[in-house]
Amino acid sequence: MSIEIRIEEERDYRNVENLIRESFWNVYRPGCMEHYVVHCFRNDPAYIKELGFVMEEDGVLIGQAMYCRSEIKLDSGETLPAITLGPICIANDKKRTGYGKILLDATIEKAKSLGFGAIINEGNIDFYGKSGFVQAKSKGILYADDPEADYLLVLELKKGYLDGVHGTWADPEGYFCCEKDPEGFASYEASFPYKEKLKLTGQLF
């Protein structure tokens, strides 16, 4: 088998959004919003095109990852640039087989090569920790919406970049596109085949 990780192209957009929808459906909430977030983020100045990836196996789309610019608001009043990962996903039939870490590690190396200082995202330390992420609060960074959050994670890309840092991080505004434009989201969602929204145990919302 042949695995390729490459930059997303316009011809990939719809397939990527469908992959994300299938991967996140009913996971964190009834239905999902992540596919619309990616759809909107491509036109957001914070989106980093050079870190928008697709993963293919034998020419078939099986994964995607995107990053955007964000910042840490320091207690001093200054800001420290960072980048934020997500959504990142793997096709349902390929999950828990190692593909996710392969994709994540490849994107981390690319982000390093582009000179970014740190990655911040929300996620499971059991997965992200294998690629070097630690709890953000251990580096002096608190989540603005939940200061005690263990799920806010950070990876230093430049040695010493986070030395002496104390501040807070908040979700980039682009992640709230569904709440800001519910009618646009509803119209967009209607363009996909119908899927039943279910309230399941373990969902966050």
C-alpha positions in Angstrom: 0.0 0.0 0.0 1.1 3.6 -0.6 0.5 6.5 1.8 0.8 10.1 0.7 0.4 13.2 2.8 0.1 16.4 0.8 -1.3 19.9 0.8 -5.0 20.1 0.3 -6.1 21.4 -3.1 -9.4 23.0 -4.2 -10.5 19.7 -5.9 -10.3 18.0 -2.5 -12.6 20.4 -0.6 -15.9 18.6 -0.8 -14.4 15.1 -0.2 -12.5 16.5 2.8 -15.6 18.0 4.2 -17.5 14.8 3.8 -14.7 12.8 5.4 -14.8 15.2 8.4 -18.6 14.9 8.7 -18.4 11.1 8.7 -15.6 11.1 11.2 -17.1 13.5 13.7 -20.9 12.7 13.3 -22.5 12.1 16.8 -19.1 12.0 18.5 -19.1 15.2 20.5 -22.7 16.3 20.0 -25.7 15.2 18.0 -24.5 15.6 14.4 -21.4 17.7 14.1 -20.0 21.1 13.0 -16.4 20.4 12.2 -16.9 20.1 8.5 -18.5 23.5 8.3 -15.7 25.0 10.4 -13.2 23.8 7.8 -15.4 25.0 4.9 -15.4 28.5 6.4 -11.9 28.6 7.7 -10.4 28.3 4.2 -11.5 32.0 3.7 -10.3 33.1 7.1 -7.0 35.1 7.3 -6.0 33.0 10.3 -6.1 29.8 8.2 -2.6 28.5 7.3 -2.8 27.1 3.8 0.7 25.6 4.0 -0.6 23.4 6.9 -3.8 22.2 5.4 -3.2 18.5 4.7 -4.9 15.5 3.2 -3.7 11.9 3.7 -4.3 9.3 1.0 -3.8 5.6 0.8 -3.5 4.2 -2.7 -5.1 7.4 -3.9 -8.1 7.2 -1.6 -8.7 10.0 0.9 -8.4 8.7 4.5 -7.3 11.7 6.6 -7.1 15.5 6.9 -5.6 18.1 9.2 -5.7 21.9 9.3 -4.0 24.6 11.4 -4.8 28.3 12.0 -2.9 31.2 13.7 -3.8 31.9 17.3 -2.1 33.6 20.2 -1.4 33.4 23.9 -2.4 36.5 25.8 0.4 37.0 28.3 -0.2 38.3 31.8 2.1 41.2 30.9 -0.5 42.4 28.3 1.5 41.3 25.3 0.7 38.4 23.0 2.8 35.4 21.9 2.0 33.9 18.5 1.1 30.2 18.3 -0.8 27.9 15.9 -3.8 25.8 16.6 -4.5 22.3 15.3 -7.9 21.0 14.3 -10.0 19.6 13.0 -7.8 16.5 12.3 -9.4 13.2 11.5 -9.0 9.8 10.0 -11.6 7.8 8.1 -13.7 5.7 10.4 -12.5 2.4 9.0 -8.9 3.4 9.6 -9.1 4.7 13.2 -7.0 3.2 15.9 -4.6 1.7 13.4 -1.7 4.3 13.7 -2.7 6.5 10.8 -3.6 9.4 13.0 -0.1 9.6 14.6 1.5 9.3 11.2 -0.5 12.3 9.9 0.0 14.3 13.1 3.7 13.8 13.2 4.1 14.8 9.5 2.2 18.0 10.2 4.3 18.8 13.2 7.5 18.5 11.2 6.1 20.8 8.5 5.1 23.4 11.1 8.6 23.2 12.6 10.1 23.8 9.1 7.9 26.9 8.6 9.3 28.4 11.8 6.2 28.3 14.1 7.0 28.4 17.8 4.2 26.3 19.4 1.1 24.3 18.7 -1.9 24.6 21.1 -5.1 22.5 20.8 -7.7 20.8 22.8 -7.4 17.0 22.8 -6.7 13.7 24.6 -3.3 13.6 26.1 -3.2 9.8 25.6 -3.1 10.4 21.9 -1.3 13.7 21.6 1.2 12.9 24.3 2.8 10.3 22.1 3.8 13.1 19.8 5.3 15.3 22.5 2.3 17.4 23.6 1.9 18.2 27.3 -0.8 19.8 29.3 -0.7 23.6 28.6 -1.1 24.6 32.2 2.2 22.8 32.9 3.8 25.5 30.7 1.9 28.4 32.3 -0.9 28.6 29.7 -4.5 28.4 30.9 -7.6 27.9 28.8 -9.7 31.1 29.0 -13.0 29.2 29.2 -11.8 26.6 31.7 -8.6 27.5 33.5 -8.2 24.1 35.1 -8.6 22.3 31.8 -6.4 19.2 31.5 -7.4 18.8 27.8 -5.7 22.0 26.6 -2.4 20.8 25.2 0.7 22.4 23.9 3.8 21.4 21.9 6.8 23.6 21.8 8.3 23.6 18.3 11.2 26.0 19.1 13.3 25.1 22.1 12.7 27.6 24.9 9.8 29.3 23.1 7.6 28.9 26.1 10.1 29.6 28.8 8.7 31.9 31.4 5.3 32.1 29.7 2.2 32.9 31.8 -1.0 33.7 30.1 -4.3 32.4 28.6 -5.4 31.0 25.3 -8.9 31.2 23.8 -10.4 29.4 20.8 -9.8 31.3 17.5 -13.0 33.2 16.4 -13.2 31.0 13.2 -14.3 28.0 15.3 -17.6 29.8 16.1 -18.8 30.1 12.5 -21.8 27.8 13.2 -23.0 29.8 16.1 -22.5 33.1 14.3 -24.3 32.0 11.1 -26.8 29.2 12.0 -28.8 29.7 8.9 -25.7 29.4 6.7 -24.7 26.3 8.6 -28.2 24.8 8.2 -28.2 25.5 4.5 -24.7 24.0 4.1 -25.7 20.9 6.1 -28.7 20.4 3.9 -26.4 19.9 0.9 -25.2 16.6 2.3 -27.1 13.3 2.5 -29.3 13.0 5.5 -27.8 11.5 8.6 -29.7 11.0 11.9 -28.5 13.1 14.8 -28.3 11.1 18.0 -27.8 12.1 21.7 -25.3 9.6 23.0 -23.6 8.9 26.3 -20.2 10.6 26.4 -21.0 13.5 24.1 -19.7 16.9 25.4 -22.5 19.1 24.0 
